[in-house]
Amino acid sequence: MPHAPQVDSSSPATPVARLARPLVRIAGLCVVAALLGSSAALAAAPPAPSFAHFVDSYLDRFGSFHPSIAAGNGLHGHDGHLEDFSAAAIAVEVRWLRNARRGLEAFDPASLSPDERADREVLAGIIDGWLLDLDTVRTWQRNPMVYVAAISDGMHNLATMDSAPAEVRMRHALSKLQPVASLLHAARVNIKNPPQVFVERAIAMLDGVSDLLMHDLALAFPANGHDALREQLLSRAASVNHAILAYRKDLQTHVEPSAHGSFVIGTANLEARYRAEELIDLPASQLLAIGERELAREQREFEQTALRIDPAKPAAQVWEAVQGYHPDPGQLVPAAGAVVSELFAFIDAHQLMKVPPAEQHVVVAPAPAYDLGLASMHSSPPLEPHPVKSYYYITDVDSHWPAERQQAWLRTLNYATLADISAHEVAPGHYVHSLYMRHTPGKIRRIWVGLNPFPQPSSGQDGWAHYAEQMVSDEGFHGEDPRYRLAMLAESLNRICRLITGIRLHSGEWTIEQATQLFEREAHLPAAAARREAVRGTYDPTYGGYTLGKMAALKLRADYQAAKGAAYSLQDFHERVMTDGIAPWKVHRELLLPGDAGAVLE
């Protein structure tokens, strides 16, 4: 889920227009026309547009195609619109993306600042990733989840993010619900012989959308003086819910029984995705070798750490016992708040990075009824014009759940794992990263998840947060208690299994069942959780970005330390990386080590 920064009103980010150096090359003249989809001739040859103007035009046009994704990044120019995934609209978007790619190439890197060159490289990969998805893999013809997500994400953003007064957001929601029937019609027309696993997931997601429309909207928009507008919204939601349930029935009755398509995108397309999104130009065989090497190495450390806890038991049994060390029902939120405070104090005491005391008061709160999940960070988006509060939501057990489910939930959020998750989500992971991104030059590297097709972890976003988990453990957070190290390693093993699974599933070598066995055997997950992880790999083939990002961060840190010598400090490294925003690690290397030709991974 997106994690985004809050704009610091005391030290506002420099406007992107002031950061960009105007170009003097005539080749750049076609850029704005290409971005806007205009075929008008450039008769008078106006001054060449700046790179910042190009980025602004790109982001606005992108928002017109994907308003739900844009809103999650604080781009609200199209909040009242819903995606149009008709074949005709997709064709228009593909043509626009190709024109935008040519326009981007028209900017001579030598004429740009180092930060603009970085953004140019990142944006080229983003565009290539979208073209790969829309025109080659053609997810919009294979996966009904894409259509459901457009509705759920768009409505969820309006319900949960206080980016505008409730009245404004309700009006946007009313407008966004209007074309839902057209979107679902496009899904019926476009989706041909999808993989069964995609249909199953879409059906489950539609249940969530129905709950959001019929129950969660009323909770998100309580009566507050706009009762007539609220009633109009809830009435339209009820009407749209009929269309949602009809499409769900269609999928379940007519599509799922005959859904025999393959989820496999093929090794070449998997490599192309890593090349575009992460700027990792390695063959899948080498990525697989890296994953298997890291899995063996971390399994050895997992076993050695388990011996420190109880040398009389196998590592798997030791981990089972650690999971039994958890808060009582009703105490998960206070436990999360306590560990977040511990993490901020640890960061400060060990000089890992500067976090002003005023910024350490992230709100740790129970997850709203319409935001069920284990734990999630909801920060103000990076480009949000009016910053919203940042919440770290924790879901406690529900007393109405069966006892078995309550116990499984608490075991998953045991004290040690809760600390690891909090390091990932809050400090020094996503939330602290977001604070530094207030000062990231330009806009491209202040966009969470790169605006790539749903869902997309990235090595620069989730890789940083995964690095943060290991880093605080390496630096001694709860170092006296090996249970915390074991929990960190368990999470790491899970992420390595994702890297291996994505490659083996999409080469066609493995089935979902074989991938499930890997997660059970190597990541020590229970069967149900292992299958969920394996299924995710079918529609999220590059979810190995967590592991690859952490490894690239560790390598860059070592290389940066060698280059800086006595002038090196861990705090300086962290602050420079976070200020450089979300970017593939190749770009981080170029910014921190100009002229360096070192490999991103080894």
MARMARVEX-94270 format. One line per field, with one value per residue (C-alpha): residue number from 1; residue in three letters; x, z, y. Coordinates in steps of 0.001 Angstrom, whole numbers, plus 500000, padded with zeros to 6 digits. Each point is the difference from the previous one (the first is absolute). Layout:
REM residues N
n [NUM; ...]
res [ala; ...]
u [X; ...]
w [Z; ...]
v [Y; ...]
***
This chain:
REM residues 602
n [1; 2; 3; 4; 5; 6; 7; 8; 9; 10; 11; 12; 13; 14; 15; 16; 17; 18; 19; 20; 21; 22; 23; 24; 25; 26; 27; 28; 29; 30; 31; 32; 33; 34; 35; 36; 37; 38; 39; 40; 41; 42; 43; 44; 45; 46; 47; 48; 49; 50; 51; 52; 53; 54; 55; 56; 57; 58; 59; 60; 61; 62; 63; 64; 65; 66; 67; 68; 69; 70; 71; 72; 73; 74; 75; 76; 77; 78; 79; 80; 81; 82; 83; 84; 85; 86; 87; 88; 89; 90; 91; 92; 93; 94; 95; 96; 97; 98; 99; 100; 101; 102; 103; 104; 105; 106; 107; 108; 109; 110; 111; 112; 113; 114; 115; 116; 117; 118; 119; 120; 121; 122; 123; 124; 125; 126; 127; 128; 129; 130; 131; 132; 133; 134; 135; 136; 137; 138; 139; 140; 141; 142; 143; 144; 145; 146; 147; 148; 149; 150; 151; 152; 153; 154; 155; 156; 157; 158; 159; 160; 161; 162; 163; 164; 165; 166; 167; 168; 169; 170; 171; 172; 173; 174; 175; 176; 177; 178; 179; 180; 181; 182; 183; 184; 185; 186; 187; 188; 189; 190; 191; 192; 193; 194; 195; 196; 197; 198; 199; 200; 201; 202; 203; 204; 205; 206; 207; 208; 209; 210; 211; 212; 213; 214; 215; 216; 217; 218; 219; 220; 221; 222; 223; 224; 225; 226; 227; 228; 229; 230; 231; 232; 233; 234; 235; 236; 237; 238; 239; 240; 241; 242; 243; 244; 245; 246; 247; 248; 249; 250; 251; 252; 253; 254; 255; 256; 257; 258; 259; 260; 261; 262; 263; 264; 265; 266; 267; 268; 269; 270; 271; 272; 273; 274; 275; 276; 277; 278; 279; 280; 281; 282; 283; 284; 285; 286; 287; 288; 289; 290; 291; 292; 293; 294; 295; 296; 297; 298; 299; 300; 301; 302; 303; 304; 305; 306; 307; 308; 309; 310; 311; 312; 313; 314; 315; 316; 317; 318; 319; 320; 321; 322; 323; 324; 325; 326; 327; 328; 329; 330; 331; 332; 333; 334; 335; 336; 337; 338; 339; 340; 341; 342; 343; 344; 345; 346; 347; 348; 349; 350; 351; 352; 353; 354; 355; 356; 357; 358; 359; 360; 361; 362; 363; 364; 365; 366; 367; 368; 369; 370; 371; 372; 373; 374; 375; 376; 377; 378; 379; 380; 381; 382; 383; 384; 385; 386; 387; 388; 389; 390; 391; 392; 393; 394; 395; 396; 397; 398; 399; 400; 401; 402; 403; 404; 405; 406; 407; 408; 409; 410; 411; 412; 413; 414; 415; 416; 417; 418; 419; 420; 421; 422; 423; 424; 425; 426; 427; 428; 429; 430; 431; 432; 433; 434; 435; 436; 437; 438; 439; 440; 441; 442; 443; 444; 445; 446; 447; 448; 449; 450; 451; 452; 453; 454; 455; 456; 457; 458; 459; 460; 461; 462; 463; 464; 465; 466; 467; 468; 469; 470; 471; 472; 473; 474; 475; 476; 477; 478; 479; 480; 481; 482; 483; 484; 485; 486; 487; 488; 489; 490; 491; 492; 493; 494; 495; 496; 497; 498; 499; 500; 501; 502; 503; 504; 505; 506; 507; 508; 509; 510; 511; 512; 513; 514; 515; 516; 517; 518; 519; 520; 521; 522; 523; 524; 525; 526; 527; 528; 529; 530; 531; 532; 533; 534; 535; 536; 537; 538; 539; 540; 541; 542; 543; 544; 545; 546; 547; 548; 549; 550; 551; 552; 553; 554; 555; 556; 557; 558; 559; 560; 561; 562; 563; 564; 565; 566; 567; 568; 569; 570; 571; 572; 573; 574; 575; 576; 577; 578; 579; 580; 581; 582; 583; 584; 585; 586; 587; 588; 589; 590; 591; 592; 593; 594; 595; 596; 597; 598; 599; 600; 601; 602]
res [met; pro; his; ala; pro; gln; val; asp; ser; ser; ser; pro; ala; thr; pro; val; ala; arg; leu; ala; arg; pro; leu; val; arg; ile; ala; gly; leu; cys; val; val; ala; ala; leu; leu; gly; ser; ser; ala; ala; leu; ala; ala; ala; pro; pro; ala; pro; ser; phe; ala; his; phe; val; asp; ser; tyr; leu; asp; arg; phe; gly; ser; phe; his; pro; ser; ile; ala; ala; gly; asn; gly; leu; his; gly; his; asp; gly; his; leu; glu; asp; phe; ser; ala; ala; ala; ile; ala; val; glu; val; arg; trp; leu; arg; asn; ala; arg; arg; gly; leu; glu; ala; phe; asp; pro; ala; ser; leu; ser; pro; asp; glu; arg; ala; asp; arg; glu; val; leu; ala; gly; ile; ile; asp; gly; trp; leu; leu; asp; leu; asp; thr; val; arg; thr; trp; gln; arg; asn; pro; met; val; tyr; val; ala; ala; ile; ser; asp; gly; met; his; asn; leu; ala; thr; met; asp; ser; ala; pro; ala; glu; val; arg; met; arg; his; ala; leu; ser; lys; leu; gln; pro; val; ala; ser; leu; leu; his; ala; ala; arg; val; asn; ile; lys; asn; pro; pro; gln; val; phe; val; glu; arg; ala; ile; ala; met; leu; asp; gly; val; ser; asp; leu; leu; met; his; asp; leu; ala; leu; ala; phe; pro; ala; asn; gly; his; asp; ala; leu; arg; glu; gln; leu; leu; ser; arg; ala; ala; ser; val; asn; his; ala; ile; leu; ala; tyr; arg; lys; asp; leu; gln; thr; his; val; glu; pro; ser; ala; his; gly; ser; phe; val; ile; gly; thr; ala; asn; leu; glu; ala; arg; tyr; arg; ala; glu; glu; leu; ile; asp; leu; pro; ala; ser; gln; leu; leu; ala; ile; gly; glu; arg; glu; leu; ala; arg; glu; gln; arg; glu; phe; glu; gln; thr; ala; leu; arg; ile; asp; pro; ala; lys; pro; ala; ala; gln; val; trp; glu; ala; val; gln; gly; tyr; his; pro; asp; pro; gly; gln; leu; val; pro; ala; ala; gly; ala; val; val; ser; glu; leu; phe; ala; phe; ile; asp; ala; his; gln; leu; met; lys; val; pro; pro; ala; glu; gln; his; val; val; val; ala; pro; ala; pro; ala; tyr; asp; leu; gly; leu; ala; ser; met; his; ser; ser; pro; pro; leu; glu; pro; his; pro; val; lys; ser; tyr; tyr; tyr; ile; thr; asp; val; asp; ser; his; trp; pro; ala; glu; arg; gln; gln; ala; trp; leu; arg; thr; leu; asn; tyr; ala; thr; leu; ala; asp; ile; ser; ala; his; glu; val; ala; pro; gly; his; tyr; val; his; ser; leu; tyr; met; arg; his; thr; pro; gly; lys; ile; arg; arg; ile; trp; val; gly; leu; asn; pro; phe; pro; gln; pro; ser; ser; gly; gln; asp; gly; trp; ala; his; tyr; ala; glu; gln; met; val; ser; asp; glu; gly; phe; his; gly; glu; asp; pro; arg; tyr; arg; leu; ala; met; leu; ala; glu; ser; leu; asn; arg; ile; cys; arg; leu; ile; thr; gly; ile; arg; leu; his; ser; gly; glu; trp; thr; ile; glu; gln; ala; thr; gln; leu; phe; glu; arg; glu; ala; his; leu; pro; ala; ala; ala; ala; arg; arg; glu; ala; val; arg; gly; thr; tyr; asp; pro; thr; tyr; gly; gly; tyr; thr; leu; gly; lys; met; ala; ala; leu; lys; leu; arg; ala; asp; tyr; gln; ala; ala; lys; gly; ala; ala; tyr; ser; leu; gln; asp; phe; his; glu; arg; val; met; thr; asp; gly; ile; ala; pro; trp; lys; val; his; arg; glu; leu; leu; leu; pro; gly; asp; ala; gly; ala; val; leu; glu]
u [500000; 501242; 502036; 500410; 501613; 498559; 501023; 501863; 498302; 502933; 502456; 498026; 501464; 501536; 497513; 500993; 499970; 502818; 502081; 499881; 502548; 498348; 501120; 501466; 499701; 497376; 499473; 497994; 497316; 497801; 499783; 496894; 498039; 500840; 498999; 496708; 499196; 499803; 500632; 500249; 503062; 502598; 499800; 501646; 502692; 499437; 502767; 500883; 498008; 501826; 500364; 497758; 497260; 500352; 499597; 496970; 498325; 500824; 498594; 496804; 499363; 500847; 497478; 497330; 500596; 500479; 498268; 499920; 503756; 500669; 497865; 501980; 503045; 498393; 499090; 496351; 499234; 497807; 498555; 496429; 500800; 500171; 502408; 498918; 501381; 498186; 502183; 499775; 501190; 502879; 501055; 500017; 502108; 502523; 500393; 500437; 502615; 501992; 499882; 500984; 502951; 501208; 499510; 502066; 502822; 500064; 501541; 503764; 501293; 502980; 497638; 498299; 501014; 501075; 496581; 498210; 502147; 499023; 496313; 500343; 501440; 497344; 497146; 501275; 499780; 496518; 498771; 501668; 498333; 496568; 500494; 501103; 496900; 497469; 501339; 501939; 498818; 496570; 498895; 496765; 498970; 501092; 499233; 496599; 501695; 501238; 496430; 498928; 503050; 499165; 496699; 501225; 503178; 498221; 497214; 502353; 502189; 497001; 498718; 503240; 502213; 498970; 501384; 496956; 496940; 497528; 497484; 502487; 501037; 496378; 499315; 503056; 498775; 496573; 501619; 502390; 497182; 498039; 502039; 500509; 497574; 502079; 503190; 498444; 498707; 503572; 501140; 497377; 501056; 503767; 500708; 500444; 500840; 501693; 501978; 497671; 502049; 499432; 496248; 499958; 501878; 497731; 496916; 501459; 500878; 496463; 498725; 502239; 498694; 496436; 500780; 501678; 496951; 497363; 501686; 503327; 498935; 497476; 502758; 502450; 497488; 497943; 497160; 501676; 497654; 499959; 497271; 498309; 503285; 500858; 496652; 500469; 503428; 498759; 497043; 502273; 502345; 497097; 499059; 503590; 500190; 497391; 502350; 502902; 498054; 498818; 503585; 501031; 497290; 501145; 503561; 498940; 497368; 501274; 503699; 501607; 498825; 501666; 502975; 503032; 502373; 503592; 501290; 503543; 501450; 503196; 503630; 500661; 497137; 501032; 503517; 498558; 497946; 503026; 501952; 497326; 498743; 503209; 502677; 501361; 501354; 500833; 498762; 497422; 502460; 502391; 497229; 498935; 503560; 500182; 496729; 501052; 503382; 498351; 497403; 502699; 502013; 497038; 498745; 503369; 499705; 496378; 501120; 502956; 497727; 497471; 502811; 500630; 496363; 499659; 502818; 497882; 497359; 499963; 499878; 496397; 498812; 501907; 498272; 496631; 500730; 501082; 496684; 498242; 501607; 497337; 497801; 496651; 496795; 499317; 503678; 501423; 499637; 501687; 502747; 500547; 500096; 502596; 502282; 499718; 501176; 502846; 501032; 500088; 502075; 502356; 500448; 500863; 502340; 501948; 500069; 498534; 498187; 498499; 496284; 498749; 498009; 496926; 500089; 500132; 496365; 498544; 496493; 499869; 496345; 497568; 499290; 496590; 497353; 500465; 503784; 500454; 503569; 502781; 501922; 500351; 501543; 497800; 502176; 499098; 500736; 503159; 498267; 497014; 499304; 498378; 501757; 497851; 500717; 502212; 498652; 501568; 496981; 499984; 497136; 499331; 498050; 496238; 498251; 497471; 502660; 500366; 502610; 502293; 500036; 500655; 502949; 501473; 499696; 501778; 502759; 500613; 500352; 502195; 502181; 503119; 498235; 498032; 503323; 501294; 496815; 500138; 503603; 498867; 496862; 500962; 503544; 502386; 497945; 497171; 498922; 503487; 500805; 496935; 501246; 503230; 498139; 498533; 503357; 500485; 500547; 497362; 496948; 500863; 501879; 497285; 497432; 499324; 500128; 501115; 496437; 500487; 497262; 498323; 501391; 503636; 502531; 503224; 503591; 500301; 496875; 499494; 503664; 500900; 497465; 501228; 503578; 498819; 498823; 503403; 501944; 498444; 500506; 503646; 500453; 498743; 496249; 498928; 503332; 499885; 496948; 500661; 496259; 499980; 502817; 498172; 496838; 501987; 501564; 496590; 498721; 503149; 499619; 496440; 501211; 502749; 497404; 498024; 502977; 500444; 496277; 499445; 502722; 499027; 496255; 500385; 502496; 497230; 502214; 497896; 496364; 498330; 500168; 503774; 500405; 497822; 502282; 503015; 498415; 498982; 503386; 502407; 498060; 498339; 496515; 496800; 498275; 497336; 502498; 502431; 497346; 499072; 503639; 500206; 496790; 501298; 502909; 497643; 498907; 502996; 502953; 502657; 499210; 503605; 500682; 500040; 503039; 501782; 499547; 501387; 503006; 500665; 499791; 502510; 502407; 499694; 500614; 503220; 501176; 499094; 501920; 503049; 499798; 499522; 502622; 500372; 497252; 497376; 497161; 496993; 497756; 501255; 499384; 496456; 499067; 501380; 498201; 496677; 500274; 500620; 496487; 498616; 502231; 501528; 503335; 501889; 498829; 500934; 503508; 500235; 498983; 502204; 502995; 500139; 501991; 500053; 499608; 499415; 497332; 496677; 499877; 502480]
w [500000; 499341; 502687; 499367; 501505; 501673; 498701; 502657; 500276; 501930; 497221; 496806; 497200; 497257; 497137; 497230; 497480; 501893; 499998; 496281; 497647; 496777; 496914; 496987; 497559; 497261; 500271; 503154; 498221; 499264; 503628; 501234; 496830; 500336; 503633; 499436; 497072; 497712; 496270; 499544; 498063; 501843; 497746; 501975; 501726; 503582; 502572; 500805; 502991; 503207; 501306; 502914; 497542; 498302; 503337; 500987; 496661; 500242; 503502; 499158; 496919; 501899; 502653; 497329; 499072; 503560; 502419; 502857; 499922; 499578; 503022; 502148; 499125; 500859; 496401; 500268; 496658; 498965; 503307; 498724; 497065; 499692; 497764; 496437; 499081; 496703; 497196; 498275; 503121; 500469; 496399; 500600; 503123; 498179; 497241; 502618; 501870; 496809; 499246; 503564; 499752; 496848; 501667; 502966; 497718; 498457; 503177; 499744; 503338; 499780; 500197; 503184; 503638; 501737; 501665; 496711; 498353; 502797; 499490; 496235; 500505; 502535; 497877; 496916; 501945; 501273; 496459; 498727; 502798; 499097; 496316; 500840; 502121; 497643; 496602; 500537; 503132; 499593; 503594; 499207; 497853; 502553; 503478; 501260; 503242; 498164; 499457; 503564; 501399; 498064; 501876; 503414; 500019; 498744; 502542; 502801; 499407; 500147; 503158; 501963; 498891; 501347; 496935; 499696; 502087; 500342; 497800; 497131; 500323; 500093; 496770; 498414; 501187; 498478; 496697; 500106; 500599; 496959; 497330; 501954; 497704; 496975; 501651; 500758; 496426; 498788; 502287; 498542; 496462; 500493; 502286; 497977; 501584; 503114; 502431; 502556; 502887; 498720; 499866; 503530; 501307; 498096; 501536; 503484; 499195; 498793; 503387; 501519; 497620; 500895; 503704; 499356; 498153; 502335; 503382; 499949; 498181; 502723; 502613; 498029; 499458; 503181; 500133; 500287; 498654; 496420; 500564; 496616; 498153; 502177; 499310; 496282; 500169; 501971; 497646; 496952; 501752; 500574; 496330; 498884; 502380; 497878; 497015; 502137; 501172; 496449; 498740; 502906; 499044; 496366; 501029; 502332; 497715; 496463; 500104; 502798; 498883; 496600; 501054; 498840; 498966; 501188; 502464; 498635; 498320; 498928; 500952; 497380; 501267; 503619; 499171; 498100; 503048; 502279; 497354; 499664; 503565; 501934; 497349; 500829; 496756; 501109; 498531; 502031; 500510; 501788; 502124; 500928; 500954; 502217; 501682; 500634; 501356; 502390; 501069; 501009; 501802; 501975; 500867; 501614; 502059; 500882; 501372; 501875; 501548; 501029; 501796; 502102; 501150; 500614; 498935; 500801; 497309; 496187; 498594; 498784; 503503; 501500; 497572; 500952; 503627; 499143; 498255; 503223; 501627; 499025; 501454; 501513; 498080; 500095; 500589; 496465; 499459; 503304; 499253; 496552; 501464; 502538; 497426; 497673; 502870; 500635; 496350; 499882; 503192; 498561; 496757; 501940; 502489; 497269; 497647; 497117; 498625; 501280; 500701; 501647; 503171; 498496; 497172; 502353; 500983; 497261; 501061; 500970; 499951; 499581; 496365; 498917; 499225; 496295; 500104; 501318; 499862; 502308; 500097; 497465; 499742; 498477; 499536; 498270; 496285; 498678; 497714; 502237; 499771; 503452; 502231; 501813; 503277; 499888; 501714; 500879; 500171; 501966; 499897; 503275; 500270; 499861; 502904; 497522; 498087; 500685; 502649; 497457; 497804; 502985; 501063; 496483; 499708; 503313; 499110; 496731; 501924; 502761; 501778; 497945; 496622; 500978; 500607; 496600; 498221; 501810; 498901; 496419; 500065; 502292; 501220; 498315; 497130; 497992; 502311; 500658; 496312; 499247; 502260; 498043; 496702; 500801; 498848; 496963; 496938; 497290; 500045; 498426; 502998; 502385; 498465; 501962; 498075; 496843; 498648; 498538; 499435; 503105; 502310; 499879; 502767; 498957; 500956; 500867; 502179; 501580; 499545; 502204; 502659; 499906; 500366; 503004; 501761; 499767; 500629; 503400; 500976; 498877; 502027; 503141; 500343; 502672; 499409; 503439; 498967; 497027; 499466; 498266; 497675; 499218; 499067; 497684; 498325; 499598; 498154; 497877; 499078; 498875; 497688; 498520; 499270; 498128; 497741; 499209; 499595; 497561; 497720; 500133; 499623; 496986; 498239; 500094; 502061; 503172; 500906; 502818; 502090; 499579; 500936; 503055; 501125; 499749; 502347; 502448; 499984; 499780; 501437; 502751; 499086; 500811; 496990; 499503; 500194; 497737; 497321; 500213; 499382; 497062; 498455; 500256; 497810; 497146; 499575; 501554; 498259; 501115; 503708; 500414; 500109; 503800; 500126; 497016; 501408; 503412; 498438; 497696; 502960; 501989; 497057; 499293; 503670; 499972; 496768; 501260; 503223; 498031; 497805; 502892; 502275; 503284; 498964; 499908; 502504; 500063; 500721; 496925; 497808; 501266; 499695; 496481; 498803; 501507; 498670; 496529; 500234; 498469; 497210; 498703; 501697; 496757; 500200; 503686; 499040; 497279; 502450; 502899; 497973; 496806; 497317; 501906; 497834; 502812; 499691; 501747; 501132; 500317]
v [500000; 503502; 501724; 503651; 503057; 503050; 503389; 501968; 503373; 501437; 499198; 499486; 497992; 502086; 500345; 497672; 502841; 501700; 496849; 499406; 501531; 501171; 498176; 501733; 497118; 500278; 496242; 500547; 502037; 496991; 498928; 501808; 499320; 496312; 499904; 501736; 497751; 502998; 499721; 503757; 501150; 501982; 503009; 502772; 497892; 501263; 499686; 496405; 498729; 499293; 496496; 500981; 501030; 496632; 498193; 502075; 499288; 496306; 499651; 501859; 497894; 496847; 501047; 500283; 496341; 498722; 502380; 497481; 499391; 503720; 500906; 497597; 502088; 503335; 500891; 501014; 501600; 497068; 498787; 500009; 497714; 496236; 498099; 499243; 496592; 499619; 498686; 503375; 501838; 497555; 500598; 503758; 499542; 497811; 502599; 502728; 497987; 499431; 503718; 500820; 497603; 501755; 503360; 498873; 498872; 503475; 501377; 499866; 498609; 502351; 502980; 498752; 500246; 496755; 499752; 500536; 497349; 497649; 500769; 499580; 496517; 499007; 501332; 498173; 496754; 500841; 500617; 496830; 498050; 501343; 499253; 496490; 499476; 501592; 498991; 496772; 498174; 501640; 499508; 501839; 497001; 497388; 501241; 501191; 501116; 503111; 501198; 499270; 501776; 503165; 500202; 498905; 502108; 503105; 499785; 498967; 503069; 502308; 498318; 499752; 502895; 503373; 501790; 502288; 500858; 497152; 501829; 500220; 496371; 498850; 501898; 498371; 496605; 500640; 500859; 497045; 497526; 501177; 498125; 496757; 498162; 501057; 498778; 496632; 499788; 500526; 497180; 497656; 500865; 500043; 497041; 496824; 496623; 501378; 497858; 498456; 501361; 503548; 499447; 498592; 503034; 502398; 498387; 500447; 503612; 500667; 498835; 502664; 502670; 499056; 500354; 503347; 501328; 498648; 500419; 501811; 503174; 500730; 499610; 502119; 502807; 500330; 502505; 503383; 502636; 498710; 497465; 500404; 499530; 497029; 498363; 500574; 498349; 497008; 499600; 499988; 497585; 497621; 500237; 499365; 497070; 498212; 500277; 498782; 496951; 499270; 500005; 497800; 497525; 500091; 499182; 497234; 498447; 500539; 500888; 498001; 496513; 500443; 502145; 498070; 502766; 500060; 502567; 499534; 503102; 498239; 500462; 502680; 502170; 499448; 501174; 502964; 501008; 499944; 501909; 502691; 500385; 499331; 500696; 496533; 498577; 496470; 496713; 498147; 497158; 502349; 501501; 496476; 499085; 503087; 499035; 496418; 501110; 502471; 497441; 497529; 502686; 501338; 496520; 499339; 503181; 499149; 496642; 501514; 502651; 497361; 498133; 503112; 499872; 496264; 497665; 496953; 500579; 500209; 503535; 499623; 499083; 502895; 502359; 498503; 500842; 503563; 500560; 499119; 503062; 502541; 502751; 499115; 500761; 503729; 500830; 499985; 503751; 500970; 497452; 501523; 503502; 498926; 498396; 503011; 502221; 497566; 500122; 503801; 500073; 497380; 501921; 503120; 498338; 498192; 503020; 498008; 503057; 503228; 499949; 503209; 499277; 501644; 497436; 497021; 500298; 497824; 498995; 496319; 499038; 497108; 499349; 501345; 497442; 500712; 499507; 496481; 498746; 498913; 503268; 502783; 503449; 502693; 503072; 503212; 499529; 501629; 502462; 500695; 503754; 500010; 497458; 497501; 498247; 496928; 496894; 496678; 497718; 496747; 497533; 498226; 496769; 500171; 498328; 498584; 498101; 496276; 499283; 498335; 503090; 502284; 497891; 499877; 503782; 500604; 497533; 501828; 503271; 498613; 502570; 499289; 500043; 503097; 501755; 498889; 501124; 503349; 500521; 499315; 502121; 502877; 500486; 499959; 498591; 501521; 502817; 501386; 499586; 502103; 502800; 500275; 499840; 503388; 501321; 497749; 502198; 499846; 497742; 496672; 498613; 501231; 497665; 496849; 496737; 501774; 500139; 496527; 497410; 498664; 498729; 501001; 499807; 501654; 499427; 503693; 500117; 496600; 499144; 502965; 498986; 496397; 501262; 502055; 496822; 498350; 503198; 500732; 496363; 500143; 503183; 498279; 500651; 497495; 498333; 498422; 497951; 497655; 499553; 503397; 498953; 496769; 501914; 502278; 496977; 498324; 503064; 500038; 496330; 500724; 502805; 497810; 497321; 502666; 500687; 496316; 499387; 502879; 498673; 496348; 500639; 502249; 497799; 497395; 497693; 500015; 499666; 501924; 496849; 499720; 503662; 499464; 497195; 502322; 502554; 497274; 498313; 502939; 502977; 497928; 501247; 498101; 498474; 502690; 502875; 498142; 499594; 503699; 500878; 497598; 501323; 503560; 498974; 499145; 503617; 501782; 498320; 502505; 499854; 498982; 503761; 499905; 497722; 501487; 503499; 499051; 498313; 502950; 502383; 497974; 499852; 503722; 500740; 497972; 501641; 503473; 499373; 498892; 503107; 502433; 498478; 501862; 502440; 497221; 499862; 497716; 502972; 501847; 496949; 499537; 503654; 500306; 496872; 501028; 503554; 498589; 498554; 496832; 498817; 496795; 499398; 500556; 503620; 500256; 498850; 502635; 502734; 498918; 498774; 502101; 498222; 496710; 496908; 497517; 497342; 500554; 496357; 497208]
***
